[in-house]
Amino acid sequence: MVKNEYLPFCSRILDVIKHADREYTFRMSYDKGNEFPVKPGQFFEISIPKYGEAPISVSGITNYSLDFTIRRVGVLTDEIFENYIGGFFFIRGPYGNGFDVNQFKNKDIVLVAGGSGLSPVHGIIDYFADHMEECRSLTVIVGFKSPNDVLFRDDIIRWKKDGIHIIDTVDKAPEGYTGRIGMVTKYISELQFNDISNVMAVVVGPPPMIKWSIKGLQDKGVGEECIWLSESRKMCCGLGKCGHCRIGDIYICQDGPVFKYTKVRTLID
């Protein structure tokens, strides 16, 4: 019997975590881990009949569940936000190559994320938070628009307690705010490395942030071959069939969404 690769399966909502007015994390049941293991940075297609389908990055992985951090931006996500614990979505995946944590072991790791860009690297941080002995250091620089837009507040507190160097900043803040203010690039320029040849960096976020963050890392001496990106724009079918995510001879949904910078730096989108 021929398998229909477009056919999703039903997944139950185990928990709903509110981060901000338009960003929630939905924790979904997933009992296919042995058959289809999931890596940080991979994505699933989430759908509700009559409302559509959308690619969503995995932001948390356990033996029995997957987290999807979703922003309310349209018809499908409006309907998703009407569902609560005990409800169901349809999902299919995982798709894409994801991040291989083995590539980051014994390295000085720098993760730079903007807003919801923290979701694809969330699993990397969780892994090394539990296995700090497997990396030399881990620095996370994450920026949000405002204090009201901060995602994963409890996780950020937990990661700090686990010994991860977290630099969390906001673009703008009201008078009296005591946290960091400024773009992530401001804090990239302040980084100090004992051995630049051992640094491995990941950048995830909107295109302008990615551009200037890469420049900031290069200015600090990080080599192009040591910088990784997650490019998730324009994906649609997840199977490399529709062509929506094609750039040159690359299909983001299959060849990515995780790329080494040297692979995509010359691509014209």
Solvent accessible surface area in square Angstrom, and as a share of the most:
residue,aa,sasa,rsa
1,M,244,1.09
2,V,141,0.81
3,K,146,0.62
4,N,85,0.43
5,E,95,0.43
6,Y,105,0.40
7,L,125,0.62
8,P,39,0.25
9,F,48,0.20
10,C,71,0.43
11,S,1,0.01
12,R,108,0.39
13,I,0,0.00
14,L,45,0.22
15,D,47,0.24
16,V,32,0.19
17,I,60,0.31
18,K,122,0.52
19,H,25,0.11
20,A,10,0.08
21,D,117,0.61
22,R,119,0.44
23,E,11,0.05
24,Y,40,0.15
25,T,3,0.02
26,F,1,0.00
27,R,70,0.26
28,M,0,0.00
29,S,32,0.21
30,Y,8,0.03
31,D,132,0.68
32,K,58,0.24
33,G,29,0.28
34,N,161,0.82
35,E,118,0.53
36,F,75,0.31
37,P,96,0.61
38,V,21,0.12
39,K,92,0.39
40,P,17,0.11
41,G,1,0.01
42,Q,18,0.08
43,F,1,0.00
44,F,0,0.00
45,E,1,0.00
46,I,1,0.00
47,S,14,0.09
48,I,23,0.12
49,P,82,0.52
50,K,193,0.82
51,Y,86,0.33
52,G,39,0.38
53,E,76,0.34
54,A,25,0.19
55,P,42,0.26
56,I,23,0.12
57,S,25,0.16
58,V,2,0.01
59,S,1,0.01
60,G,7,0.06
61,I,65,0.33
62,T,65,0.38
63,N,152,0.78
64,Y,137,0.52
65,S,1,0.00
66,L,1,0.00
67,D,12,0.06
68,F,0,0.00
69,T,15,0.08
70,I,1,0.01
71,R,87,0.32
72,R,83,0.30
73,V,102,0.59
74,G,30,0.29
75,V,107,0.61
76,L,17,0.08
77,T,11,0.06
78,D,60,0.31
79,E,46,0.21
80,I,1,0.01
81,F,6,0.02
82,E,101,0.45
83,N,32,0.17
84,Y,130,0.50
85,I,112,0.57
86,G,38,0.37
87,G,21,0.20
88,F,109,0.45
89,F,2,0.01
90,F,72,0.30
91,I,0,0.00
92,R,9,0.03
93,G,19,0.18
94,P,26,0.17
95,Y,29,0.11
96,G,20,0.19
97,N,59,0.30
98,G,8,0.07
99,F,4,0.01
100,D,49,0.25
101,V,26,0.15
102,N,93,0.48
103,Q,79,0.35
104,F,1,0.00
105,K,60,0.25
106,N,103,0.53
107,K,58,0.24
108,D,22,0.11
109,I,1,0.01
110,V,3,0.02
111,L,0,0.00
112,V,1,0.01
113,A,0,0.00
114,G,12,0.12
115,G,17,0.16
116,S,52,0.34
117,G,7,0.07
118,L,0,0.00
119,S,4,0.03
120,P,10,0.06
121,V,1,0.01
122,H,9,0.04
123,G,11,0.11
124,I,0,0.00
125,I,0,0.00
126,D,38,0.20
127,Y,57,0.22
128,F,0,0.00
129,A,11,0.08
130,D,107,0.55
131,H,60,0.27
132,M,55,0.24
133,E,136,0.61
134,E,43,0.19
135,C,11,0.07
136,R,135,0.49
137,S,46,0.29
138,L,4,0.02
139,T,18,0.10
140,V,0,0.00
141,I,0,0.00
142,V,1,0.00
143,G,9,0.08
144,F,7,0.03
145,K,134,0.57
146,S,28,0.18
147,P,27,0.17
148,N,121,0.62
149,D,50,0.26
150,V,18,0.10
151,L,2,0.01
152,F,7,0.03
153,R,109,0.40
154,D,115,0.59
155,D,30,0.15
156,I,8,0.04
157,I,97,0.49
158,R,91,0.33
159,W,1,0.00
160,K,92,0.39
161,K,164,0.69
162,D,56,0.29
163,G,53,0.51
164,I,6,0.03
165,H,97,0.43
166,I,7,0.04
167,I,12,0.06
168,D,39,0.20
169,T,1,0.01
170,V,3,0.02
171,D,52,0.27
172,K,157,0.67
173,A,33,0.25
174,P,92,0.58
175,E,183,0.82
176,G,65,0.63
177,Y,74,0.28
178,T,138,0.80
179,G,38,0.36
180,R,95,0.35
181,I,75,0.38
182,G,16,0.15
183,M,121,0.54
184,V,7,0.04
185,T,42,0.24
186,K,102,0.43
187,Y,19,0.07
188,I,0,0.00
189,S,70,0.45
190,E,102,0.46
191,L,14,0.07
192,Q,153,0.68
193,F,52,0.21
194,N,159,0.82
195,D,54,0.28
196,I,64,0.33
197,S,87,0.56
198,N,20,0.10
199,V,2,0.01
200,M,22,0.10
201,A,0,0.00
202,V,0,0.00
203,V,0,0.00
204,V,9,0.05
205,G,20,0.20
206,P,72,0.46
207,P,66,0.42
208,P,86,0.54
209,M,28,0.13
210,I,25,0.13
211,K,126,0.53
212,W,127,0.45
213,S,0,0.00
214,I,9,0.04
215,K,98,0.41
216,G,15,0.14
217,L,0,0.00
218,Q,62,0.27
219,D,101,0.53
220,K,60,0.25
221,G,43,0.42
222,V,5,0.03
223,G,27,0.26
224,E,53,0.24
225,E,96,0.43
226,C,24,0.15
227,I,0,0.00
228,W,33,0.12
229,L,14,0.07
230,S,9,0.06
231,E,33,0.15
232,S,56,0.36
233,R,105,0.38
234,K,121,0.51
235,M,16,0.07
236,C,62,0.37
237,C,10,0.06
238,G,2,0.02
239,L,19,0.09
240,G,17,0.17
241,K,139,0.59
242,C,55,0.33
243,G,33,0.32
244,H,114,0.51
245,C,3,0.02
246,R,138,0.50
247,I,18,0.09
248,G,53,0.51
249,D,118,0.61
250,I,8,0.04
251,Y,62,0.23
252,I,3,0.01
253,C,1,0.01
254,Q,101,0.45
255,D,67,0.35
256,G,0,0.00
257,P,3,0.02
258,V,5,0.03
259,F,7,0.03
260,K,69,0.29
261,Y,40,0.15
262,T,51,0.30
263,K,116,0.49
264,V,25,0.14
265,R,118,0.43
266,T,109,0.63
267,L,55,0.27
268,I,160,0.81
269,D,91,0.47
